[in-house]
Amino acid sequence: LGIWWSDGRTEHFFKQDALSGLTHQRLGGGAIMYRHERPRLLCFVMMQEKDHFTGAAEAVYEGWGRNCTLMLYFSNSAKPISGLNVSDVGIGDRDQTDYLSGKAHRVWGSLYMKYFANRTSNFDFVMKADLDTYMLMDNLFEYIVEFPANQTAYIGRRFMWDGYTEDNPVTFVAGASVIVNTKTMRLMGASIAQHKNDANHPCSLKAWEKRGHGDDVAMADCLREEGVIAADTRDSLGRERFMVFGPTVMGDPSHSEHWYPKRAFNAKFGPGCCSDKAICFHYVSSQRIRESTLVFNEDDEVWRWADDSTK
């Protein structure tokens, strides 16, 4: 069932998905836009056995994870965490920071085989985040529906990588929050499955393992091989939506990081750093993730915790 009309400039078609209740809008030129309040979002975080006892996984679910259609946790341990969906990646004692990329390769590959290898999927987007990632989910959902479903989408905080030029946009999305749509997930997942044992291919296990703890760069290498590059996720004023530091750091104009100006498209701290529609902050405590609310201060254009009385 659907309704079609033309406003003289654009052809519109709305179709109700009988299975999901989601609405899609078909625009002129064949682009399909999701127009619904809650896209079907598969979320996951990777963790180590030591994290099973800190409460961090529970904090993620209680804070923002409950807004995901499905929230998954991947660990090197099968030890259960009450009420959470935890899977053992099967890498045993190799689960150290330097093996993060190899672990990520296995996780993305398993997600593809379980949820996306078939023609139909129950999800529109997949998001990888960290245990110390703070997500503003309403802003996330509002933003990601802007990406056409029949085009690739690789979303998050975009940074320049070695060799970047305007003609050679070598970029990656930082691992605090990495989002791909179904089309991109299938491209990457199929390539991971096909080239898993081809050591010379960027989507192989060996190529990812060589990146050590740089799983976000390994993922970008793989996607670039498939013709997918990171989206520019800044707002119309050039402010970033995805942050790789916490709100207190981002709001401090005196803060500096030696690597940041070399990699960032917007290297500001303080006013002008962060969109009023920010989606992600990083290095946030479990207590904050579970209990705290961020608010945007219009006067000085920074984000603060609602319970923070400092100015």
Secondary structure, 3 states (H helix, E strand, C coil): CEEEEECCCCEEEEEECCCCCCEEEECCCCCEEECCCCCCEEEEEECCHHHHHCCHHHHHHHHCHHHCCEEEEEECCCCCCCCCCEEECCCHHHCCHHHHHHHHHHHHHHHHHHHHCCCCCCCCEEEEECCCCEECHHHHHHHHCCCCCCCCCEEEEEEECCCCCCCCCCEEEEEEEEEEEHHHHHHHHHHHHHHCCCCCCCCCHHHHHHCCCCHHHHHHHHHHHCCCCCCCCCCCCCCECECCCCHHHHCCCCCCCCCHHHHECCCCCCCCCECCCCCEECCCCHHHHHHCCEEEECCCCEEEECCCCCC
